[in-house]
Every structure is written in structure tokens, then in C-alpha cells.
Amino acid sequence: MRVAGLIIAGGKALRMGSDKPFLPFCGGTLLDAVIARARPQVDVLMLNVRPDQEARCRTCYGDAYALVTDAFGGEAGPLGGVVAGLDSLSNFDLPLLATFPCDTPFIPMTMVSALQKAAGEKPAVIVASGEVQCLCALWPRRCLAPLRDAVASGAWRSVRRALDMLGAVHVELASPTTAFFNVNMPEDLAEAERLARCGSA
């Protein structure tokens, strides 16, 4: 099956204190690192960004990636990005959306292929070391209507809740312990740099 990818990069990053996707990382930015791992896994890649991030994305990437903003004014969190990505699938005539968090720079290159093996009418989500990696997921296009309605009504307020209610299949992925290392605080960014330098990720 052909797959569109979406990097969720439109969060407010309050704990980081600055615009997380564009933080310097390994000679580029955190977003660059995620793009490098996500792009080879999908047929087309989109970036979910806030309106105030669009100009910078165009400066950095030109028209290489479609930019999508959610219809909930950022108030729905990552779910707003997932809805926007699913809504954009019709532009590419693709049946599946793979989502990637923008703050996880060591995502395995085998993530989407592992999820595709479980692809069906329900979403599939990665479980690594016993933890559900909620934004490392594959969403069928048919999820759009129920997801959009539930987000609009406020019934589903988290990605985990949405996955549970949609009956998501859990996909165990054997990977290094650092594969889903998440950058939330300045000290996390420093640790990610250290892991990248020493080849531990």
C-alpha cells in the first residue's frame, strides 16, 4: 500500500521555551533529523505546522513538502494535525497516513513497514519497550470522519484516547532503547546530541 507521511510539528513546545522543530541539532535542525528518517519510508511527506511557522518552512524547504495546518486553531493539540493530515490524503489519492512526532530524531527506518504489515481498517501504532508511541502510527483514511467529529465535539482529547476508541492494533517493534528518545526539555536536546555523536542512536 502507498502511504503519505505527516510530521507533527505544530505544537507550542512550552516546556522547551522555543520553537522545537527548528532547534539546532547535529548540524541542522531537529525537524531536519526527523525528515531524514521519515521521507524514505513514505510516498509523499507533509509537515503539520502552525500558520506562523509556514514562512520559515518555505525558506528552509521550498515546495518540497506540503504544509498542513489544523482546522481547530491549535486547540486540539496533535489530534488536530492528524485530522488535517487525513483530510489531505485526498490530494494525493493515498489510503494511509503515517504520523511522526517532530521531537523524536532517532525514529527507526523500519517503522512504517512494520505498521503496514498490520494495516487494515483500523489504525496501527508502535509499541516499544512496553510503551505506546502514540504519534508513531498508521491511520487509514476511513478514520477521518469519526476522528474529526470526536475532536470537534471534545469527546477525544488525546491521541491515545483516539487510538483506543478506534481499536488501534499494537505493533511491537524491536529497536534500540534510544529509538523513540523524545526531546521535551533543553537537557533532552543535549542528551540527543550526545547519543548521535557517540553512535548510540
Contact map, one row per residue, 1 for C-alpha under 8 A:
111000000000000000000000000000000000000000000000000000000000000000000000000000000000000000000011000000000000000000010000000000000000000000000000000000000000000000000000000000000000000000000000000000000
111100000000000000000000000000000000000001100000000000000000000000000000000000000000000000000111000000000000000000000000000000000000000000000000000000000000000000000000000000000000000000000000000000000
111110000000000000000000000000000000000001110000000000000000000000000000000000000000000000000111110000000000000000000000000000000000000000000000000000000000000000000000000000000000000000000000000000000
011111000000000000000000000000000000000001111100000000000000000000000000000000000000000010000101110000000000000000000000000000000000000000000000000000000000000000000000000000000000000000000000000000000
001111100000000000000000000000000000011001111100000000000000000000000000000000000000000000000000111100000000000000000000000000000000000000000000000000000000000000000000000000000000000000000000000000000
000111110000000000000000000000000000000000001111000000000000000000000000000000000100100000000000111100000000000000000000000000000000000000000000000000000000000000000000000000000000000000000000000000000
000011111000000000000000000000000110000000001111000000000000000000000000000000000000000000000000001111000000000000000000000000000000000000000000000000000000000000000000000000000000000000000000000000000
000001111110000000000000000000000000000000000011100000000000000000000000000001001100000000000000001111000000000000000000000000000000000000000000000000000000000000000000000000000000000000000000000000000
000000111110000000011000000000100000000000000011110000000000000000000000000000000000000000000000000011000000000000000000000000000000000000000000000000000000000000000000000000000000000000000000000000000
000000011111000000000000000000000000000000000001110010000000000000001000010001001000000000000000000000000000000000000000000000000000000000000000000000000000000000000000000000000000000000000000000000000
000000011111100000000000000000000000000000000000110000000000000000000000010011000000000000000000000000000000000000000000000000000000000000000000000000000000000000000000000000000000000000000000000000000
000000000111110000100000000000000000000000000000000000000000000000000000000000000000000000000000000000000000000000000000000000000000000000000000000000000000000000000000000000000000000000000000000000000
000000000011111111110000000000000000000000000000000000000000000000000000000000000000000000000000000000000000000000000000000000000000000000000000000000000000000000000000000000000000000100000000000000000
000000000001111111000000000000000000000000000000000000000000000000000000000000000000000000000000000000000000000000000000000000000000000000000000000000000000000000000000000000000000000000000000000000000
000000000000111110000000000000000000000000000000000000000000000000000000000000000000000000000000000000000000000000000000000000000000000000000000000000000000000000000000000000000000000110000000000000000
000000000000111111110000000000000000000000000000000000000000000000000000000000000000000000000000000000000000000000000000000000000000000000000000000000000000000000000000000000000000000111000000000000000
000000000000111111100000000000000000000000000000000000000000000000000000000000000000000000000000000000000000000000000000000000000000000000000000000000000000000000000000000000000000000000000000000000000
000000000000110111110010000000000000000000000000000000000000000000000000000000000000000000000000000000000000000000000000000000000000000000000000000000000000000000000000000000000000000000000000000000000
000000000001100111111110000000000000000000000000000000000000000000000000000000000000000000000000000000000000000000000000000000000000000000000000000000000000000000000000000000000000000000000000000000000
000000001000100101111110000001000000000000000000000000000000000000000000000000000000000000000000000000100000000000000000000000000000000000000000000000000000000000000000000000000000000000000000000000000
000000001000000000111110000011100000000000000000000000000000000000000000000000000000000000000000000001100000000000000000000000000000000000000000000000000000000000000000000000000000000000000000000000000
000000000000000000111111000011100000000000000000000000000000000000000000000000000000000000000000000000000000000000000000000000000000000000000000000000000000000000000000000000000000000000000000000000000
000000000000000001111111100011100000000000000000000000000000000000000000000000000000000000000000000000000000000000000000000000000000000000000000000000000000000000000000000000000000000000000000000000000
000000000000000000000111111111000000000000000000000000000000000000000000000000000000000000000000000000000000000000000000000000000000000000000000000000000000000000000000000000000000000000000000000000000
000000000000000000000011111111001000000000000000000000000000000000000000000000000000000000000000000000000000000000000000000000000000000000000000000000000000000000000000000000000000000000001000100000000
000000000000000000000001111110000000000000000000000000000000000000000000000000000000000000000000000000000000000000000000000000000000000000000000000000000000000000000000000000000000000000000000100100000
000000000000000000000001111110000000000000000000000000000000000000000000000000000000000000000000000000000000000000000000000000000000000000000000000000000000000000000000000000000000000000000000000000000
000000000000000000000001111111011000000000000000000000000000000000000000000000000000000000000000000000000000000000000000000000000000000000000000000000000000000000000000000000000000000000000000000000000
000000000000000000001111111111111000000000000000000000000000000000000000000000000000000000000000000000000000000000000000000000000000000000000000000000000000000000000000000000000000000000000000000000000
000000000000000000011111100111111100000000000000000000000000000000000000000000000000000000000000000001101000000000000000000000000000000000000000000000000000000000000000000000000000000000000000000000000
000000001000000000001110000011111110000000000000000000000000000000000000000000000000000000000000000001101000000000000000000000000000000000000000000000000000000000000000000000000000000000000000000000000
000000000000000000000000000111111111000000000000000000000000000000000000000000000000000000000000000000000000000000000000000000000000000000000000000000000000000000000000000000000000000000000000000000000
000000000000000000000000100111111111100000000000000000000000000000000000000000000000000000000000000000001100000000000000000000000000000000000000000000000000000000000000000000000000000000000000000000000
000000100000000000000000000001111111110000000000000000000000000000000000000000000000000000000000000111111110000000000000000000000000000000000000000000000000000000000000000000000000000000000000000000000
000000100000000000000000000000111111111000000000000000000000000000000000000000000000000000000000000000000000000000000000000000000000000000000000000000000000000000000000000000000000000000000000000000000
000000000000000000000000000000011111111100000000000000000000000000000000000000000000000000000000000000000000000000000000000000000000000000000000000000000000000000000000000000000000000000000000000000000
000000000000000000000000000000001111111110000000000000000000000000000000000000000000000000000000000000001111100000000000000000000000000000000000000000000000000000000000000000000000000000000000000000000
000010000000000000000000000000000111111111001000000000000000000000000000000000000000000000000000000100000010100000000000000000000000000000000000000000000000000000000000000000000000000000000000000000000
000010000000000000000000000000000011111111111000000000000000000000000000000000000000000000000000000000000000000000000000000000000000000000000000000000000000000000000000000000000000000000000000000000000
000000000000000000000000000000000001111111100000000000000000000000000000000000000000000000000000000000000000100000000000000000000000000000000000000000000000000000000000000000000000000000000000000000000
000000000000000000000000000000000000111111100000000000000000000000000000000000000000000000000000000000000000111110000000000000000000000000000000000000000000000000000000000000000000000000000000000000000
011110000000000000000000000000000000011111111000000000000000000000000000000000000000000000000000010000000000000100000000000000000000000000000000000000000000000000000000000000000000000000000000000000000
011110000000000000000000000000000000001111111000000000000000000000000000000000000000000000000000000000000000000000000000000000000000000000000000000000000000000000000000000000000000000000000000000000000
001110000000000000000000000000000000001001111100000000000000000010000000000000000000000000000000000000000000000000000000000000000000000000000000000000000000000000000000000000000000000000000000000000000
000111100000000000000000000000000000011001111110000000000000000011000000000000000000000000000000000000000000000000000000000000000000000000000000000000000000000000000000000000000000000000000000000000000
000111100000000000000000000000000000000000011111000000000000000011110000000000000000100000000000000000000000000000000000000000000000000000000000000000000000000000000000000000000000000000000000000000000
000001111000000000000000000000000000000000001111100000000000000011110000000000000000000000000000000000000000000000000000000000000000000000000000000000000000000000000000000000000000000000000000000000000
000001111100000000000000000000000000000000000111110000000000000000111100000000001001100000000000000000000000000000000000000000000000000000000000000000000000000000000000000000000000000000000000000000000
000000011110000000000000000000000000000000000011111011000000000000111000000000000000000000000000000000000000000000000000000000000000000000000000000000000000000000000000000000000000000000000000000000000
000000001110000000000000000000000000000000000001111111000000000000001100010000000000000000000000000000000000000000000000000000000000000000000000000000000000000000000000000000000000000000000000000000000
000000000000000000000000000000000000000000000000111111000000000000001000000000000000000000000000000000000000000000000000000000000000000000000000000000000000000000000000000000000000000000000000000000000
000000000000000000000000000000000000000000000000011111100000000000000000000000000000000000000000000000000000000000000000000000000000000000000000000000000000000000000000000000000000000000000000000000000
000000000100000000000000000000000000000000000000111111111000000000000000000000000000000000000000000000000000000000000000000000000000000000000000000000000000000000000000000000000000000000000000000000000
000000000000000000000000000000000000000000000000111111111100000000100000000000000000000000000000000000000000000000000000000000000000000000000000000000000000000000000000000000000000000000000000000000000
000000000000000000000000000000000000000000000000000111111110000000000000000000000000000000000000000000000000000000000000000000000000000000000000000000000000000000000000000000000000000000000000000000000
000000000000000000000000000000000000000000000000000011111111000000000000000000000000000000000000000000000000000000000000000000000000000000000000000000000000000000000000000000000000000000000000000000000
000000000000000000000000000000000000000000000000000011111111110000000000000000000000000000000000000000000000000000000000000000000000000000000000000000000000000000000000000000000000000000000000000000000
000000000000000000000000000000000000000000000000000001111111111000000000000000000000000000000000000000000000000000000000000000000000000000000000000000000000000000000000000000000000000000000000000000000
000000000000000000000000000000000000000000000000000000111111110000000000000000000000000000000000000000000000000000000000000000000000000000000000000000000000000000000000000000000000000000000000000000000
000000000000000000000000000000000000000000000000000000011111110000000000000000000000000000000000000000000000000000000000000000000000000000000000000000000000000000000000000000000000000000000000000000000
000000000000000000000000000000000000000000000000000000001111111110000000000000000000000000000000000000000000000000000000000000000000000000000000000000000000000000000000000000000000000000000000000000000
000000000000000000000000000000000000000000000000000000001111111110000000000000000000000000000000000000000000000000000000000000000000000000000000000000000000000000000000000000000000000000000000000000000
000000000000000000000000000000000000000000000000000000000100111111000000000000000000000000000000000000000000000000000000000000000000000000000000000000000000000000000000000000000000000000000000000000000
000000000000000000000000000000000000000000000000000000000000111111000000000000000000000000000000000000000000000000000000000000000000000000000000000000000000000000000000000000000000000000000000000000000
000000000000000000000000000000000000000000011110000000000000111111100000000000000000000000000000000000000000000000000000000000000000000000000000000000000000000000000000000000000000000000000000000000000
000000000000000000000000000000000000000000001110000000000000001111110000000000000000000000000000000000000000000000000000000000000000000000000000000000000000000000000000000000000000000000000000000000000
000000000000000000000000000000000000000000000111100001000000000011111000000000000000000000000000000000000000000000000000000000000000000000000000000000000000000000000000000000000000000000000000000000000
000000000000000000000000000000000000000000000111100000000000000001111100000000001001100100000000000000000000000000000000000000000000000000000000000000000000000000000000000000000000000000000000000000000
000000000100000000000000000000000000000000000001111000000000000000111110000000001001000000000000000000000000000000000000000000000000000000000000000000000000000000000000000000000000000000000000000000000
000000000000000000000000000000000000000000000001010000000000000000011111110000011011000000000000000000000000000000000000000000000000000000000000000000000000000000000000000000000000000000000000000000000
000000000000000000000000000000000000000000000000000000000000000000001111110000010001000000000000000000000000000000000000000000000000000000000000000000000000000000000000000000000000000000000000000000000
000000000000000000000000000000000000000000000000000000000000000000000111111100010000000000000000000000000000000000000000000000000000000000000000000000010000000000000000000000000000000000000000000000000
000000000000000000000000000000000000000000000000000000000000000000000111111100000000000000000000000000000000000000000000000000000000000000000000000000000000000000000000000000000000000000000000000000000
000000000110000000000000000000000000000000000000010000000000000000000111111110010000000000000000000000000000000000000000000000000000000000000000000000000000000000000000000000000000000000000000000000000
000000000000000000000000000000000000000000000000000000000000000000000001111110010000000000000000000000000000000000000000000000000000000000000000000000000000000000000000000000000000000000000000000000000
000000000000000000000000000000000000000000000000000000000000000000000001111111110000000000000000000000000000000000000000000000000000000000000000000000100000100000000000000000000000000000000000000000000
000000000010000000000000000000000000000000000000000000000000000000000000011111111000000000000000000000000000000000000000000000000000000000000000000000000000010000000000000000000000000000000000000000000
000000010110000000000000000000000000000000000000000000000000000000000000000111111100000000000000000000000000000000000000000000000000000000000000000000000000011000000000000000000000000000000000000000000
000000000000000000000000000000000000000000000000000000000000000000000000000111111110000000000000000000000000000000000000000000000000000000000000000000100000111000000000000000000000000000000000000000000
000000000000000000000000000000000000000000000000000000000000000000000111011111111111000000000000000000000000000000000000000000000000000000000000000000100000000000000000000000000000000000000000000000000
000000010100000000000000000000000000000000000001000000000000000000011100000011111111100000000000000000000000000000000000000000000000000000000000000000000000000000000000000000000000000000000000000000000
000001010000000000000000000000000000000000000000000000000000000000000000000001111111110000000000001000000000000000000000000000000000000000000000000000000000000000000000000000000000000000000000000000000
000000000000000000000000000000000000000000000000000000000000000000000100000000111111111000000000000000000000000000000000000000000000000000000001001100000000000000000000000000000000000000000000000000000
000000000000000000000000000000000000000000000001000000000000000000011110000000011111111100000000000000000000000000000000000000000000000000000000000000000000000000000000000000000000000000000000000000000
000001000000000000000000000000000000000000000101000000000000000000010000000000001111111110000000100000000000000000000000000000000000000000000000000000000000000000000000000000000000000000000000000000000
000000000000000000000000000000000000000000000000000000000000000000000000000000000111111110000000100000000000000000000000000000000000000000101011000000000000000000000000000000000000000000000000000000000
000000000000000000000000000000000000000000000000000000000000000000000000000000000011111111000000000000000000000000000000000000000000000000000001000000000000000000000000000000000000000000000000000000000
000000000000000000000000000000000000000000000000000000000000000000010000000000000001111111110000000000000000000000000000000000000000000000000000000000000000000000000000000000000000000000000000000000000
000100000000000000000000000000000000000000000000000000000000000000000000000000000000111111111111100000000000000000000000000000000000000000001000000000000000000000000000000000000000000000000000000000000
000000000000000000000000000000000000000000000000000000000000000000000000000000000000001111111100000000000000000000000000000000000000000000000000000000000000000000000000000000000000000000000000000000000
000000000000000000000000000000000000000000000000000000000000000000000000000000000000000111111000000000000000000000000000000000000000000000000000000000000000000000000000000000000000000000000000000000000
000000000000000000000000000000000000000000000000000000000000000000000000000000000000000111111100000000000000000000000000000000000000000000000000000000000000000000000000000000000000000000000000000000000
000000000000000000000000000000000000000000000000000000000000000000000000000000000000000011111110000000000000000000000000000000000000000000000000000000000000000000000000000000000000000000000000000000000
011100000000000000000000000000000000000000000000000000000000000000000000000000000000000011011111100000000000000000000000000000000000000000000000000000000000000000000000000000000000000000000000000000000
111000000000000000000000000000000000000000000000000000000000000000000000000000000000000010001111100000000000000000000000000000000000000000011000000000000000000000000000000000000000000000000000000000000
111100000000000000000000000000000000000000000000000000000000000000000000000000000000000010000111110000000000000000000000000000000000000001111000000000000000000000000000000000000000000000000000000000000
001111000000000000000000000000000000000000000000000000000000000000000000000000000000110010000111111000000000000000000000000000000000000001111000000000000000000000000000000000000000000000000000000000000
001111000000000000000000000000000000000001000000000000000000000000000000000000000000000000000001111100000000000100000000000000000000000111100000000000000000000000000000000000000000000000000000000000000
000011110000000000000000000000000000000000000000000000000000000000000000000000000100000000000000111110000000000000000000000000000000001111100000000000000000000000000000000000000000000000000000000000000
000011110000000000000000000000000100010000000000000000000000000000000000000000000000000000000000011111000000000000000000000000000000001110000000000000000000000000000000000000000000000000000000000000000
000000111000000000000000000000000100000000000000000000000000000000000000000000000000000000000000001111110000000000000000000000000000001100000000000000000000000000000000000000000000000000000000000000000
000000111000000000001000000001100100000000000000000000000000000000000000000000000000000000000000000111111000000000000000000000000000000000000000000000000000000000000000000000000000000000000000000000000
000000000000000000011000000001100100000000000000000000000000000000000000000000000000000000000000000011111000000000000000000000000000000000000000000000000000000000000000000000000000011100000000000000000
000000000000000000000000000000000100000000000000000000000000000000000000000000000000000000000000000011111110000000000000000000000000000000000000000000000000000000000000000000000011111000000000000000000
000000000000000000000000000001101100100000000000000000000000000000000000000000000000000000000000000001111110000000000000000000000000000000000000000000000000000000000000000000000001110000000001000000000
000000000000000000000000000000001100100000000000000000000000000000000000000000000000000000000000000000011111000000000000000000000000000000000000000000000000000000000000000000000111100000000000000000001
000000000000000000000000000000000100110000000000000000000000000000000000000000000000000000000000000000011111101000000000000000000000000000000000000000000000000000000000000000000011000000000000000000000
000000000000000000000000000000000000100000000000000000000000000000000000000000000000000000000000000000000111111000000000000000000000000000000000000000000000000000000000000000100010000000000000000000000
000000000000000000000000000000000000110110000000000000000000000000000000000000000000000000000000000000000011111100000000000000000000000000000000000000000000000000000000000000000000000000000000000000000
000000000000000000000000000000000000000010000000000000000000000000000000000000000000000000000000000000000001111111000000000000000000000000000000000000000000000000000000000000000000000000000000000000000
000000000000000000000000000000000000000010000000000000000000000000000000000000000000000000000000000000000011111111100000000001000000000100000000000000000000000000000000000010000000000000000000000000000
000000000000000000000000000000000000000011000000000000000000000000000000000000000000000000000000010000000000111111110000000000000000000001000000000000000000000000000000000000000000000000000000000000000
000000000000000000000000000000000000000010000000000000000000000000000000000000000000000000000000000000000000011111111000000000000000000000000000000000000000000000000000000000000000000000000000000000000
000000000000000000000000000000000000000000000000000000000000000000000000000000000000000000000000000000000000011111111100000000000000000000000000000000000000000000000000001010000000000000000000000000000
000000000000000000000000000000000000000000000000000000000000000000000000000000000000000000000000000000000000001111111110000111000000000011000000000000000000000000000000001000000000000000000000000000000
100000000000000000000000000000000000000000000000000000000000000000000000000000000000000000000000000000000000000111111110000000000000000001000000000000000000000000000000000000000000000000000000000000000
000000000000000000000000000000000000000000000000000000000000000000000000000000000000000000000000000000000000000011111110000000000000000000000000000000000000000000000000000000000000000000000000000000000
000000000000000000000000000000000000000000000000000000000000000000000000000000000000000000000000000000000000000001111111000100000000000000000000000000000000000000000000101000000000000000000000000000000
000000000000000000000000000000000000000000000000000000000000000000000000000000000000000000000000000000000000000000111111111100000000000001010000000000000000000000000000000000000000000000000000000000000
000000000000000000000000000000000000000000000000000000000000000000000000000000000000000000000000000000000000000000000111111000000000000000010000000000000000000000000000000000000000000000000000000000000
000000000000000000000000000000000000000000000000000000000000000000000000000000000000000000000000000000000000000000000011111000000000000000010100000000000000000000000000000000000000000000000000000000000
000000000000000000000000000000000000000000000000000000000000000000000000000000000000000000000000000000000000000000000011111100000000000000110010000000000000000000000111100000000000000000000000000000000
000000000000000000000000000000000000000000000000000000000000000000000000000000000000000000000000000000000000000000000011111110000000000011110010000000000000000000100111100000000000000000000000000000000
000000000000000000000000000000000000000000000000000000000000000000000000000000000000000000000000000000000000000000100110011111000000000011100000000000000000000000000001111000000000000000000000000000000
000000000000000000000000000000000000000000000000000000000000000000000000000000000000000000000000000000000000000000100000001111100001111111000000000000000000000000100001111000000000000000000000000000000
000000000000000000000000000000000000000000000000000000000000000000000000000000000000000000000000000000000000001000100000000111110001110110000000000000000000000000000000011110000000000000000000000000000
000000000000000000000000000000000000000000000000000000000000000000000000000000000000000000000000000000000000000000000000000011111111100000000000000000000000000000000000011110000000000000000000000000000
000000000000000000000000000000000000000000000000000000000000000000000000000000000000000000000000000000000000000000000000000001111111100000000000000000000000000000000000000111100000000000000000000000000
000000000000000000000000000000000000000000000000000000000000000000000000000000000000000000000000000000000000000000000000000000111110000000000000000000000000000000000000000000001000000000000000000000000
000000000000000000000000000000000000000000000000000000000000000000000000000000000000000000000000000000000000000000000000000000111111000000000000000000000000000000000000000000000000000000000000000000000
000000000000000000000000000000000000000000000000000000000000000000000000000000000000000000000000000000000000000000000000000000111111100000000000000000000000000000000000000000000000000000000000000000000
000000000000000000000000000000000000000000000000000000000000000000000000000000000000000000000000000000000000000000000000000011110111110000000000000000000000000000000000010000000000000000000000000000000
000000000000000000000000000000000000000000000000000000000000000000000000000000000000000000000000000000000000000000000000000011110011111110000000000000000000000000000000000000000001000000000000000000000
000000000000000000000000000000000000000000000000000000000000000000000000000000000000000000000000000000000000000000000000000011000001111110000000000000000000001100100000000000000000000000000000000000000
000000000000000000000000000000000000000000000000000000000000000000000000000000000000000000000000001110000000000000000000000010000000111110000000000000000000001000000000000000000000000000000000000000000
000000000000000000000000000000000000000000000000000000000000000000000000000000000000000000000000011110000000001000000000000011000000111111000000000000000000000000000000000000000000000000000000000000000
000000000000000000000000000000000000000000000000000000000000000000000000000000000000000000000000011100000000000000100000001111000000111111100000000000000000000000000000000000000000000000000000000000000
000000000000000000000000000000000000000000000000000000000000000000000000000000000000000000000001111000000000000100110010001110000000000111110000000000000000000000000000000000000000000000000000000000000
000000000000000000000000000000000000000000000000000000000000000000000000000000000000010000000001111000000000000000000000011100000000000011111010000000000000000000000000000000000000000000000000000000000
000000000000000000000000000000000000000000000000000000000000000000000000000000000000000000000011100000000000000000000011111000000000000001111110000000000000000000000000000000000000000000000000000000000
000000000000000000000000000000000000000000000000000000000000000000000000000000000000010010000011100000000000000000000000000000000000000000111111000000000000000000000000000000000000000000000000000000000
000000000000000000000000000000000000000000000000000000000000000000000000000000000000000000000000000000000000000000000000100000000000000000011111100000000000000000000000000000000000000000000000000000000
000000000000000000000000000000000000000000000000000000000000000000000000000000000000010000000000000000000000000000000000011000000000000000111111111000000000000000000100000000000000000000000000000000000
000000000000000000000000000000000000000000000000000000000000000000000000000000000010011000000000000000000000000000000000000000000000000000001111111100000000000000000000000000000000000000000000000000000
000000000000000000000000000000000000000000000000000000000000000000000000000000000000000000000000000000000000000000000000000000000000000000000111111110000000000000000000000000000000000000000000000000000
000000000000000000000000000000000000000000000000000000000000000000000000000000000000000000000000000000000000000000000000000000000000000000000011111111000000000000000000000000000000000000000000000000000
000000000000000000000000000000000000000000000000000000000000000000000000000000000010000000000000000000000000000000000000000000000000000000000011111111100000000001000000000000000000000000000000000000000
000000000000000000000000000000000000000000000000000000000000000000000000000000000010000000000000000000000000000000000000000000000000000000000001111111110000000000000000000000000000000000000000000000000
000000000000000000000000000000000000000000000000000000000000000000000000000000000000000000000000000000000000000000000000000000000000000000000000111111111000000000000000000000000000000000000000000000000
000000000000000000000000000000000000000000000000000000000000000000000000000000000000000000000000000000000000000000000000000000000000000000000000011111111111000000000000000000000000000000000000000000000
000000000000000000000000000000000000000000000000000000000000000000000000000100110000000000000000000000000000000000000000000000000000000000000000001111111111100000000000000000000000000000000000000000000
000000000000000000000000000000000000000000000000000000000000000000000001000000000000000000000000000000000000000000000000000000000000000000000000000111111110000000000000000000000000000000000000000000000
000000000000000000000000000000000000000000000000000000000000000000000000000000000000000000000000000000000000000000000000000000000000000000000000000011111111000000000000000000000000000000000000000000000
000000000000000000000000000000000000000000000000000000000000000000000000000000000000000000000000000000000000000000000000000000000000000000000000000001111111100000000000000000000000000000000000000000000
000000000000000000000000000000000000000000000000000000000000000000000000000000000000000000000000000000000000000000000000000000000000000000000000000001111111100000000000000000000000000000000000000000000
000000000000000000000000000000000000000000000000000000000000000000000000000000000000000000000000000000000000000000000000000000000000000000000000000001101111111011000000000000000000000000000000000000000
000000000000000000000000000000000000000000000000000000000000000000000000000100100000000000000000000000000000000000000000000000000000000000000000000000100111111011000000000000000000000000000000000000000
000000000000000000000000000000000000000000000000000000000000000000000000000011100000000000000000000000000000000000000000000000000000000000000000000000000001111111000000000000000000000000000000000000000
000000000000000000000000000000000000000000000000000000000000000000000000000001100000000000000000000000000000000000000000000000000000011000000000000000000001111111100000000000000000000000000000000000000
000000000000000000000000000000000000000000000000000000000000000000000000000000000000000000000000000000000000000000000000000000000000010000000000000000000000011111110000000000000000000000000000000000000
000000000000000000000000000000000000000000000000000000000000000000000000000000000000000000000000000000000000000000000000000000000000000000000000000000000001111111111000000000000000000000000000000000000
000000000000000000000000000000000000000000000000000000000000000000000000000000000000000000000000000000000000000000000000000000000000000000000000001000000001111111111100000000000000000000000000000000000
000000000000000000000000000000000000000000000000000000000000000000000000000000000000000000000000000000000000000000000000001010000000010000000000000000000000001111111111000000000000000000000000000000000
000000000000000000000000000000000000000000000000000000000000000000000000000000000000000000000000000000000000000000000000000000000000000000000000000000000000000111111111000000000000000000000000000000000
000000000000000000000000000000000000000000000000000000000000000000000000000000000000000000000000000000000000000000000000000000000000000000000000000000000000000011111111000000000000000000000000000000000
000000000000000000000000000000000000000000000000000000000000000000000000000000000000000000000000000000000000000000000000011000000000000000000010000000000000000001111111000000000000000000000000000000000
000000000000000000000000000000000000000000000000000000000000000000000000000000000000000000000000000000000000000000000000011000000000000000000000000000000000000000111111100000000000000000000000000000000
000000000000000000000000000000000000000000000000000000000000000000000000000000000000000000000000000000000000000000000000011110000000000000000000000000000000000000111111110000000000000000000000000000000
000000000000000000000000000000000000000000000000000000000000000000000000000000000000000000000000000000000000000000000100011110000000000000000000000000000000000000000011111000000000000000000000000000000
000000000000000000000000000000000000000000000000000000000000000000000000000000000000000000000000000000000000000000000000000111100001000000000000000000000000000000000001111100000000000000000000000000000
000000000000000000000000000000000000000000000000000000000000000000000000000000000000000000000000000000000000000001100100000111100000000000000000000000000000000000000000111110000000000000000000000000000
000000000000000000000000000000000000000000000000000000000000000000000000000000000000000000000000000000000000000000000000000001110000000000000000000000000000000000000000011111000000000000000000000000000
000000000000000000000000000000000000000000000000000000000000000000000000000000000000000000000000000000000000001001000000000001110000000000000000000000000000000000000000001111100000000000000000000000000
000000000000000000000000000000000000000000000000000000000000000000000000000000000000000000000000000000000000000000000000000000010000000000000000000000000000000000000000000111110000000000000000000000000
000000000000000000000000000000000000000000000000000000000000000000000000000000000000000000000000000000000001000000000000000000010000000000000000000000000000000000000000000011111010000000000000000000000
000000000000000000000000000000000000000000000000000000000000000000000000000000000000000000000000000000000000000000000000000000000000000000000000000000000000000000000000000001111110000000000000000000001
000000000000000000000000000000000000000000000000000000000000000000000000000000000000000000000000000000000000000000000000000000001000000000000000000000000000000000000000000000111111100000000000000000000
000000000000000000000000000000000000000000000000000000000000000000000000000000000000000000000000000000000100000000000000000000000000000000000000000000000000000000000000000000011111100000000000000000011
000000000000000000000000000000000000000000000000000000000000000000000000000000000000000000000000000000010111000000000000000000000000000000000000000000000000000000000000000000111111100000000000000000001
000000000000000000000000000000000000000000000000000000000000000000000000000000000000000000000000000000011110000000000000000000000000100000000000000000000000000000000000000000001111110000000000000000000
000000000000000000000000000000000000000000000000000000000000000000000000000000000000000000000000000000011100000000000000000000000000000000000000000000000000000000000000000000001111111000000001000000000
000000000000000000000000000000000000000000000000000000000000000000000000000000000000000000000000000000111000000000000000000000000000000000000000000000000000000000000000000000000001111100010000000000000
000000000000000000000000000000000000000000000000000000000000000000000000000000000000000000000000000000110000000000000000000000000000000000000000000000000000000000000000000000000000111111011001000000000
000000000000101100000000000000000000000000000000000000000000000000000000000000000000000000000000000000100000000000000000000000000000000000000000000000000000000000000000000000000000011111011000000000000
000000000000001100000000000000000000000000000000000000000000000000000000000000000000000000000000000000000000000000000000000000000000000000000000000000000000000000000000000000000000001111111000000000000
000000000000000100000000000000000000000000000000000000000000000000000000000000000000000000000000000000000000000000000000000000000000000000000000000000000000000000000000000000000000001111111100000000000
000000000000000000000000000000000000000000000000000000000000000000000000000000000000000000000000000000000000000000000000000000000000000000000000000000000000000000000000000000000000000011111110000000000
000000000000000000000000000000000000000000000000000000000000000000000000000000000000000000000000000000000000000000000000000000000000000000000000000000000000000000000000000000000000011111111111000000000
000000000000000000000000100000000000000000000000000000000000000000000000000000000000000000000000000000000000000000000000000000000000000000000000000000000000000000000000000000000000001111111111100000000
000000000000000000000000000000000000000000000000000000000000000000000000000000000000000000000000000000000000000000000000000000000000000000000000000000000000000000000000000000000000000001111111110000000
000000000000000000000000000000000000000000000000000000000000000000000000000000000000000000000000000000000000000000000000000000000000000000000000000000000000000000000000000000000000000000111111111000000
000000000000000000000000000000000000000000000000000000000000000000000000000000000000000000000000000000001000000000000000000000000000000000000000000000000000000000000000000000000000101000011111111100000
000000000000000000000000110000000000000000000000000000000000000000000000000000000000000000000000000000000000000000000000000000000000000000000000000000000000000000000000000000000000000000001111111110000
000000000000000000000000000000000000000000000000000000000000000000000000000000000000000000000000000000000000000000000000000000000000000000000000000000000000000000000000000000000000000000000111111111000
000000000000000000000000000000000000000000000000000000000000000000000000000000000000000000000000000000000000000000000000000000000000000000000000000000000000000000000000000000000000000000000011111111111
000000000000000000000000010000000000000000000000000000000000000000000000000000000000000000000000000000000000000000000000000000000000000000000000000000000000000000000000000000000000000000000001111111111
000000000000000000000000000000000000000000000000000000000000000000000000000000000000000000000000000000000000000000000000000000000000000000000000000000000000000000000000000000000000000000000000111111110
000000000000000000000000000000000000000000000000000000000000000000000000000000000000000000000000000000000000000000000000000000000000000000000000000000000000000000000000000000000000000000000000011111110
000000000000000000000000000000000000000000000000000000000000000000000000000000000000000000000000000000000000000000000000000000000000000000000000000000000000000000000000000000000000000000000000001111111
000000000000000000000000000000000000000000000000000000000000000000000000000000000000000000000000000000000000000000000000000000000000000000000000000000000000000000000000000000000100000000000000001111111
000000000000000000000000000000000000000000000000000000000000000000000000000000000000000000000000000000000100000000000000000000000000000000000000000000000000000000000000000000010110000000000000001100111
